[in-house]
Amino acid sequence: MLNETAKKVYGFIPYTPLFNVTGQPAMSVPLHWNAAGLPIGTQLVSRFGDEATLFRVGGAHAAAGVMRRG
């Protein structure tokens, strides 16, 4: 049961364990909406201890209004 659940969870987050292990800050940023109305995004990663850069990038992205719908 636990193994099944772990496989399902890992299917949703296949790229995060590397950064959890190394301690690097990472964030997912939405970029665009697809035809089905779902967000498409990318994952940004910074140097160890450099969360501030990610917050600046995320803030600039939000201020630019990239994810506004028509």
DACORKA-V322331 format. One line per field, one symbol per residue. phi: phi as a letter, one per 20 degrees, with the letter a starting at -180 (. if undefined). psi: psi as a letter, one per 20 degrees, with the letter a starting at -180 (. if undefined). Layout:
BEGIN
phi: ???
psi: ???
END
This chain:
BEGIN
phi: .ffffffffffecfdeggfffemffbbecfdbdefenefdbcddccfgndfgffffffffffffmgefei
psi: gghgggggghhhliihhghhgijpqqqppqhrpahjjqqparpqqrqpjlhhghhgggghgghikhjpp.
END
